[in-house]
Amino acid sequence: MKKQILFLIFTFGTIFSYSQTYTLADCINYAYAHRTELQKQESAQSYYNKDYSYSKLGLLPSVSGKSNYQLSYDRKNELTQSATTELASELILFNGFQLFNSIKQSALLKDRNKTYTEKIRNDIKLKSRKYITAFCLHKQISRFLKIPYNRQSSKFHL
């Protein structure tokens, strides 16, 4: 019996110690941090930013190099050395504006994704404000009508 009472005191003590008041900014920041759709869009945004950078790098010439150095002994136990070096570069002068169109497409995709991410952020802000306003309104109406405040009827989910 004493163990059960101690357990209940410990449980409710920890529950009450975690309760705190939240501001509107805290609620919005919490929603930003825990919204999976927003996290997916932010990772897609980093992908599109990299894709845009890589498409711009496509205009640069490609350069490759190769070097080989070889030591060997022949039958007379004499040292033979050989070395080769290659350097090549390639620059596409005209390919029907394919690279430029690729850069434009990457920029448009990046901007579109950025706009969609901002839309999600604005939706989260609006929903948070809507729920908090409805919660406060419900609480004020309960006070005005002298109805006991019912916590279960005023729960909102983001």
N, C-alpha and C positions, 0 to 999 in steps of 0.2 A: 504494500500500500504506500509506504514512504517512497519507494522507488518510482511508483507511478506519479505521485505528486511532484517529486523532484523533476521527473521527465517533463510533465506538463508545464511546470514553472520555467524550466530551461527552454522548452519549445516556444512558449508564448513570449518569453523574454527576448529570444533571438528574433522572433517575428516583429515585435514592436521596435526593436532596435534598428531594423532595416527600413521601417516606414519613414518616409521623408516627404517633404513637399516638392512639387515639380513646377517649374515655370513653363511658359509656352515654348521658350527657346530650348529648354531641356527636353520637352516632349518631341519637338521637331528634330533635334539632334539624335535622340534615341531612335526615332523612326528612320532617319537617314542611315544610321549605323546598322539597323537590323532589317532593312528592306532588301530582299534578295534581288528583286528586279532592278533596283538601282545599282547594286553591286555588279550585276551582269552588264549593265549598260556602261559602267565606268571601266570595266575590263575591256569591253568592246571598243570604248573610246581610245584606250591606250593602243589597242591593235590597229585602229584606223589611223592614229597618229604615226605609228611606225610604218604602216603601209604607204602613207603619203610621203614620208621621208625617203623610203626605199624607191618609190616611183620617181622622185626627183633625182636620186642618185643614178637612175638609169640613163640619164643624159651624159654622164661622165664616160670617158673612154675606159675600156677594160685593159688592164696590163697584167701580163703573166710572165714569170721568169722561172728558169730551171738551171740548176748547176749540178755538175757531176765531176767528181775527182776520184780516180781509181789508181791504186797501187797494186802491182803484181810482180811476182818473181817468175822468170822463165826457167828453162831446163839447165841453163848454165849458171843458175843462182844469181842472175843479174836483176837488179831492180828496174822495173818498167813503170813509168808514170804517164797517166793520160788525164787530161782535163777537158771538159766541154762546158760551155755556158750558152744559154739561149735566153733571149728576151724578146717578147712579142707584145704588141699592143693592137687594139682594134677600136675604131671609132666609126659609128654608124652615122653617115652624113644625112641620109634621107630615107625614111621608111614609111612614108605616107601619113605623117603626123600621128603615128601610133603611140609614140612615147608621150607626146604632148596631150593626146586624148586620155592616156592612162593617168597622167598627173592631174588633169582636170577632174576625171572620174574619182580619183582618190580624195581630192579636195572636197568634192561634193558629198561623198560618203562620210567624210570626217565631219563636215558641217552639219549634215543631216543627223548624225548620231549625237553630236553635241546638242543640237536643238531638242532631240528626243529626251536626252538626259535631263536637260533643264525643265522640260515638260513634266517629267516624273518628279523632280524636286518640287516644282510648283504645286503639283497635285498633292504631294505629301504635306506641304505647308497648308494648303486649303483644307484638306481632310482633318488635319490636327486642329486647326482653328475652328472648324465646324463642330467637331466633337467636344472640344473644350467649351465653346460657346453654348452648345446644347446642354452640356453638363451644368454649367453655371446658371443657365436659364431655368433648368429643371429644379435646381436647388433654391433659386429665388422664388419661383412659383410655389414650391412647397412651403417656404417660410411665409409667403404672403397669404396663402390659403390656410395656414396653420395645420397643414397635413404633415404627419411625421415623415421625415426624409427616408426614403427607401433606397438603399444603396444598390440593391439588385436591379431595380428598374432603370438605373442611370448608367449602366455599364456600356461602354462603347469600345469597339475594336478597330484598330487601324488596318 
